[in-house]
Amino acid sequence: MILTVHGAARNVTGSKHVLQAGGRRVLLDCGLFQGRRAESERRNRNLPFDPRSIDAVLLSHAHVDHCGSLPTLVKNGFRGRIFCTGATADLADILLRDSAYVQRQDLEYLNRRRRKRGDLPLEPVYTEDDVDSTVGLLTPVAYGERVDVLPGVEAVFRDAGHILGSATIQIDAREGSTSRTIVFTGDLGRSDMPILRDPTPVHSADVLVTESTYGARTHGPIDEIRDELSGFLRRTIRRRGKVIIPSFAVGRTQRIVYELHVLMSEGRVPEVPIFVDSPLAVRATEVFRKHAECYDEDMRSFVAEGNDPLGFSRATYIEDVRESKKLNDMPGPAVIISASGMCEAGRVLHHLKNHIGKRRNAVLIVGYQAEHTLGRRIAAGEKRIKIFGKVHSMRARVAVFGEFSAHADRDELLAFALGIKRQPRRTVVVHGSEEQALSLANLLTERGLPGVVVPLDGESIPID
């Protein structure tokens, strides 16, 4: 048996891992690469393996850096089944359609400029038709259900607590007389957080494939973060400014809306208009309402008491592009939450372009920003920001609240790995920057786990 890492190797994007066992090839996640435009274009158009050689896909969750290249896989010949939870299937449906739509919209804008320069127009990586073909292959499974993936390959999905429907995946594979259990964390969530259940522990593994997004840092207590956030918001509101929040439409947006609901209900932040400017976030919020079985007990009780924390009266959800444009001319104070979370595409680019030049406004970064993304440059404090090919001066205040990330921190990742009773003989550390991944790998080794590796992109690891 062999595991080959084709993405998210010493970085946090483009997760793709091929497990070869018993003459079969199973792909664990198939995510878009997000980073520099030229590199992203190249990597997303050209998968590093023959899609026709893949027999099945196991999808951990619906974020595009884990599912966003599925239409490319299908477009180029994959015809197997894509196993995931029901909530992931519903979210992936809308996320992939949105990805195709955003590609088309962004290329229309860029191609107008290319034509003026005499350059040939660009084509999207995939279209809505490719998404239709992909959605037809999604195969929903329940948490805890043992699934026959292929002859000699079974899988069990368990709650990862990262986003709605996210799962750690246990793969039991046979090759001749050899059987091995591989546990793939996908993206592991945090404990004691609002809305979703805590990650479900795993009891045994021969091989652990673990993410490491925050492998070298810890998150602060939520009450302290709420105090800091309320102070930041109050300062901007006093200046009658707007707070622009780039946010992933799935998971992060719903969490931020919930936190604003708490702060305003408690009187810690003045009541101001809140706009969720993302058609995708509107549809994702409806999926959240549909899948209440994924909520933790506190959230279920909160809703049962008549609260509507995902769509309360203070928030206006915007789908129409004309209404989106009106936000730029609307006076503050206000909060505008818009995708994408790393500022690489979508409506948030237009809001940033129109607001970062004014000192009364603010930009709030609420999640991990991959290297070479616009979000990373903003979070790093760069004062000259290029948006749609033009340079803009950053005069708005910028604050980074990584604690709102849905990723487990260093201590939570360690607890998950070391809590496996029959501990793995090999641990593969992926989905983290080189610094974060190496730090987690060193800690796991120090705590006694054998065979810990941090692979390079394209590296194959024997499972013996």
C-alpha positions in Angstrom: 0.0 0.0 0.0 1.2 3.5 -0.9 -0.1 7.0 0.0 1.0 9.7 -2.4 0.5 13.4 -1.4 -0.4 15.6 -4.4 -1.4 18.8 -2.5 -1.5 20.5 0.8 2.1 19.3 1.3 3.8 22.0 3.5 1.0 24.3 2.5 -2.7 24.6 3.3 -4.4 24.4 0.0 -5.2 21.9 -2.8 -5.7 18.8 -0.6 -5.3 15.7 -2.8 -4.0 12.3 -1.5 -4.0 9.1 -3.4 -4.2 5.8 -1.5 -3.2 2.8 -3.6 -4.3 -0.6 -2.1 -5.1 -3.9 -3.6 -4.7 -2.6 -7.1 -7.3 0.2 -6.4 -6.7 3.9 -6.2 -8.8 6.0 -3.7 -8.5 9.8 -3.7 -8.8 11.5 -0.4 -10.2 15.0 -1.1 -9.7 16.9 -4.4 -9.3 20.6 -3.6 -8.5 23.7 -5.5 -5.1 25.2 -5.1 -5.3 28.9 -4.0 -2.4 31.2 -4.2 -0.6 33.2 -6.9 -2.8 33.5 -9.9 -0.4 32.0 -12.5 0.5 29.0 -10.2 -3.2 28.4 -9.3 -4.2 28.5 -12.9 -1.5 25.9 -13.8 -2.2 23.6 -10.9 -5.9 23.7 -11.1 -6.1 23.0 -14.8 -3.6 20.1 -14.7 -4.2 17.4 -12.1 -1.0 15.6 -11.1 -2.5 12.2 -11.8 -4.7 10.6 -14.5 -8.3 11.1 -13.3 -9.3 7.9 -15.1 -7.0 5.9 -12.8 -9.0 6.9 -9.7 -11.6 4.4 -8.6 -13.3 6.3 -5.9 -13.1 9.5 -3.9 -13.5 10.0 -0.1 -14.4 13.6 0.6 -13.8 15.0 4.1 -15.8 18.2 3.8 -17.0 20.9 1.4 -14.5 23.7 1.6 -13.2 24.4 -1.9 -9.5 23.7 -1.0 -10.8 20.1 -0.3 -13.6 19.6 -2.9 -13.1 22.4 -5.5 -11.2 20.3 -8.1 -13.8 17.5 -8.2 -15.4 19.0 -11.4 -11.9 19.0 -13.1 -11.5 15.3 -12.0 -14.9 14.4 -13.6 -14.3 16.6 -16.6 -11.1 14.6 -17.4 -12.6 11.1 -17.1 -13.3 10.1 -13.5 -16.6 8.1 -13.3 -16.5 6.5 -9.8 -18.5 7.5 -6.7 -17.7 10.4 -4.4 -18.5 9.4 -0.8 -19.3 12.1 1.8 -21.8 13.0 4.5 -25.2 14.2 3.5 -24.5 17.8 4.7 -21.2 17.8 2.8 -23.1 16.7 -0.4 -25.5 19.6 0.0 -22.8 22.1 0.7 -20.5 20.8 -2.1 -23.4 21.2 -4.6 -23.7 24.9 -3.9 -20.0 25.5 -3.4 -19.0 23.9 -6.7 -21.7 25.8 -8.6 -20.6 29.0 -7.0 -16.9 28.2 -7.9 -17.9 27.8 -11.5 -20.0 31.0 -11.4 -17.2 33.0 -9.8 -14.7 31.8 -12.4 -17.0 32.8 -15.2 -17.7 36.2 -13.6 -14.1 37.0 -12.8 -13.0 35.9 -16.3 -15.6 38.2 -17.9 -14.1 41.1 -16.0 -10.5 40.1 -16.7 -11.1 39.2 -20.3 -12.5 42.7 -21.0 -9.2 44.1 -20.0 -7.3 41.4 -21.9 -9.2 42.2 -25.1 -8.3 45.9 -24.8 -4.6 44.9 -24.6 -5.1 42.5 -27.6 -4.6 39.4 -25.5 -6.5 36.2 -26.0 -9.4 35.5 -23.6 -9.0 32.9 -20.8 -11.3 30.0 -20.4 -12.6 28.8 -17.0 -11.1 25.7 -15.4 -14.6 24.1 -15.4 -18.2 25.1 -16.0 -21.6 24.6 -14.5 -22.1 21.6 -16.8 -19.0 20.0 -15.3 -20.5 20.6 -11.8 -23.8 19.0 -12.8 -21.8 15.8 -13.8 -19.9 15.9 -10.5 -23.0 16.4 -8.2 -24.5 13.3 -9.8 -21.6 11.2 -8.4 -21.9 12.4 -4.8 -22.9 9.5 -2.5 -24.1 10.5 0.9 -23.3 8.4 3.9 -24.2 8.8 7.6 -21.8 9.4 10.5 -20.7 6.0 11.9 -21.9 4.0 9.0 -19.5 1.4 7.6 -19.4 1.8 3.8 -18.1 -0.6 1.1 -16.1 1.8 -1.1 -14.5 -0.8 -3.3 -13.6 -4.4 -3.0 -11.1 -4.6 -0.2 -11.7 -1.0 0.9 -14.2 0.1 3.6 -14.7 3.5 5.2 -16.3 5.1 8.3 -17.0 8.8 8.5 -17.0 10.4 11.9 -17.8 14.0 13.0 -14.7 16.3 12.6 -16.4 19.3 14.1 -14.8 21.7 11.5 -17.8 22.7 9.4 -21.2 21.4 8.9 -20.9 17.8 7.7 -17.1 17.6 8.0 -15.6 14.2 8.8 -12.6 12.3 9.8 -12.4 9.2 7.6 -11.3 5.8 8.8 -10.2 3.6 5.8 -9.8 -0.1 6.3 -7.9 -1.5 3.3 -6.8 -5.0 2.4 -3.9 -6.0 0.1 -3.5 -9.7 -0.1 -3.3 -10.9 3.5 -2.4 -7.5 4.8 -5.0 -5.2 6.4 -4.3 -1.6 7.4 -6.4 1.1 9.1 -5.7 4.6 7.8 -7.3 7.6 9.5 -7.6 10.9 7.6 -8.5 13.9 9.6 -9.4 16.2 6.7 -9.6 19.5 8.6 -10.1 18.9 12.3 -12.4 21.2 14.3 -12.1 22.6 17.7 -13.7 21.6 21.0 -16.2 23.6 23.0 -17.1 25.9 20.2 -20.6 27.2 19.2 -22.9 25.5 16.7 -21.2 22.2 16.0 -20.3 19.1 18.0 -16.8 18.4 19.1 -14.6 16.1 17.0 -15.4 12.4 17.6 -12.3 10.6 18.9 -10.7 7.7 17.0 -9.7 4.6 18.8 -7.2 2.8 16.5 -5.0 3.5 13.4 -2.0 2.0 11.6 -1.5 5.3 9.8 -2.7 8.8 10.7 -2.9 11.5 8.0 -3.3 14.7 10.0 -3.8 18.4 9.1 -1.5 20.9 10.8 -2.9 24.4 9.9 -2.2 25.6 13.5 0.4 23.0 14.4 2.6 25.6 16.2 0.1 27.9 17.9 -2.8 27.9 20.3 -6.1 29.8 20.2 -7.1 32.1 23.0 -10.2 31.6 25.2 -13.4 32.6 23.4 -14.5 35.1 26.1 -11.3 37.1 25.7 -11.6 37.1 21.9 -15.2 38.4 22.2 -13.9 41.3 24.4 -11.2 42.2 21.8 -13.7 41.9 18.9 -16.3 44.1 20.6 -13.7 46.8 21.3 -12.5 46.7 17.7 -16.1 47.0 16.4 -17.0 49.8 18.8 -14.1 51.9 17.7 -15.0 51.6 14.0 -18.7 52.2 14.8 -17.9 55.4 16.7 -16.1 56.7 13.6 -19.2 55.8 11.5 -17.0 53.5 9.5 -17.8 50.2 7.8 -16.2 46.9 8.9 -15.4 44.6 5.9 -15.1 41.0 6.9 -13.8 38.6 4.2 -15.2 35.3 5.2 -15.7 31.8 3.9 -19.4 31.4 3.0 -19.6 28.0 4.7 -18.9 27.8 8.4 -17.1 31.0 9.0 -19.9 33.3 7.9 -22.4 31.5 10.1 -20.0 31.6 13.0 -19.4 35.4 12.6 -23.2 36.1 12.3 -23.7 34.1 15.5 -20.9 36.0 17.4 -22.4 39.4 16.3 -25.8 38.1 17.5 -24.3 37.4 20.9 -22.4 40.7 21.2 -25.3 42.8 20.2 -27.8 40.9 22.3 -25.6 41.4 25.3 -25.2 45.1 24.5 -21.4 44.8 24.1 -21.6 46.2 20.6 -24.1 48.9 19.4 -26.8 47.7 17.0 -25.8 48.5 13.4 -26.8 47.1 10.1 -25.2 43.8 9.2 -25.0 42.7 5.5 -24.1 39.2 4.4 -23.2 39.9 0.8 -22.8 36.5 -0.7 -25.4 34.5 -2.6 -23.4 31.4 -1.6 -23.6 32.3 2.1 -27.4 32.7 1.7 -27.7 29.2 0.3 -25.2 27.8 2.7 -27.2 29.1 5.7 -30.3 27.3 4.4 -28.2 24.1 4.3 -27.2 24.8 7.9 -30.9 25.1 8.9 -31.7 21.8 7.0 -29.0 19.8 8.8 -29.7 20.6 12.5 -28.6 17.0 13.2 -25.1 18.4 13.1 -25.6 20.9 15.8 -24.3 20.5 19.4 -26.8 20.4 22.2 -26.4 24.0 23.2 -27.2 25.1 19.7 -30.2 22.9 19.4 -31.5 24.2 22.7 -30.8 27.8 21.6 -32.9 27.3 18.5 -35.6 25.5 20.4 -36.0 28.6 22.6 -37.0 30.6 19.5 -33.7 32.1 18.6 -32.6 32.3 14.9 -28.8 32.9 15.3 -28.1 32.3 11.6 -30.6 34.7 10.2 -31.7 37.1 12.9 -33.4 40.4 12.3 -30.3 42.5 12.3 -28.7 40.7 9.3 -29.7 41.3 5.7 -28.7 38.6 3.3 -27.9 39.9 -0.2 -28.0 38.0 -3.4 -28.7 40.6 -6.1 -25.6 42.2 -7.5 -27.3 45.6 -7.7 -28.0 45.5 -4.0 -24.4 44.6 -3.4 -23.2 47.6 -5.3 -25.5 49.9 -3.2 -23.5 49.0 -0.1 -20.5 50.9 -1.5 -22.4 54.2 -1.4 -24.4 53.5 1.8 -23.2 55.6 4.8 -21.7 53.8 7.8 -21.6 52.5 10.4 -22.2 48.9 9.1 -20.7 45.5 9.0 -20.3 43.8 5.6 -19.5 40.1 5.5 -18.5 38.8 2.1 -16.7 36.0 0.3 -14.1 34.8 -0.4 -12.4 34.2 2.8 -8.9 34.7 1.4 -9.8 37.6 -0.8 -9.0 35.8 -3.9 -12.3 36.2 -5.7 -15.9 37.2 -5.4 -17.7 40.3 -4.1 -15.4 41.0 -1.2 -12.8 42.3 -3.8 -15.2 45.0 -4.8 -15.9 46.0 -1.2 -12.2 46.1 -0.4 -11.5 48.2 -3.5 -14.2 50.7 -2.5 -13.5 50.9 1.3 -9.8 50.4 2.2 -8.8 53.9 1.1 -10.8 55.6 4.0 -9.3 55.7 7.5 -12.7 55.4 9.2 -13.2 51.9 7.8 -11.7 48.7 9.0 -11.0 45.2 7.6 -11.4 42.2 9.9 -9.6 39.0 9.0 -11.2 36.1 10.8 -9.5 33.0 9.4 -6.3 31.5 8.1 -4.8 33.2 5.0 -2.7 31.0 2.8 0.6 32.2 1.5 0.6 34.5 -1.6 -3.1 35.3 -1.2 -4.5 38.8 -1.0 -5.8 38.0 2.4 -2.3 37.2 3.6 -1.0 40.4 2.3 -3.7 42.4 4.0 -3.2 40.5 7.3 0.6 41.2 7.0 -0.1 44.9 7.0 0.9 45.8 3.4 0.0 49.3 2.6 -0.2 49.0 -1.2 -2.7 46.4 -2.3 -3.4 45.2 -5.8 -7.0 44.5 -6.7 -8.1 43.7 -10.2 -4.7 44.7 -11.5 -4.8 48.2 -9.9 -2.9 49.3 -6.8 -4.8 50.8 -3.9 -3.6 52.4 -0.7 -4.6 50.6 2.5 -5.7 53.3 4.9 -8.4 51.3 6.7 -7.5 49.7 10.0 -6.8 46.0 9.8 -7.3 43.5 12.6 -6.6 39.7 12.6 -8.7 37.3 14.7 -7.3 33.9 13.9 -9.0 32.6 17.0 -12.3 32.4 15.0 -10.7 29.7 12.8 -12.6 26.4 12.8 -9.3 24.5 12.7 -8.0 22.7 15.8 -4.9 24.4 17.3 -1.6 22.7 18.4 -2.9 21.3 21.6 -6.1 20.0 20.1 -4.2 18.3 17.2 -1.9 16.7 19.7 -4.8 15.5 21.9 -6.5 13.9 18.9 -3.4 12.1 17.7 -2.2 11.0 21.1 -5.8 10.0 22.1 -5.8 7.2 19.6 -5.6 4.1 21.9 -4.0 1.8 19.4 -1.5 4.4 18.2 -0.3 4.7 14.5 3.0 3.2 13.4 3.2 6.1 10.9 1.9 9.6 11.0 1.8 11.8 7.9 1.5 15.6 8.6 -0.1 17.6 5.8 -2.2 20.7 5.3 0.0 23.2 7.1 2.7 25.7 6.2 6.2 24.2 6.4 6.7 25.9 9.8 3.4 24.6 11.2 3.7 21.1 9.8 7.3 20.6 11.0 6.6 22.0 14.4 3.6 19.6 14.9 5.7 16.7 13.6 8.5 17.4 16.1 6.0 17.5 18.9 4.4 14.2 17.9 7.8 12.6 17.7 8.8 14.0 21.1 5.5 12.6 22.6 6.5 9.1 21.4 4.7 8.6 18.0 7.0 6.6 15.6 7.4 7.2 11.9 6.2 10.8 11.7 6.9 12.4 8.3 6.2 15.8 6.6 6.0 14.9 2.9 6.9 17.1 0.0 4.5 17.6 -2.8 4.3 14.4 -5.0 6.0 12.3 -2.4 4.9 8.6 -2.0 4.9 7.1 1.5 4.8 3.3 1.9 2.2 1.9 4.3 3.7 -1.3 5.7 
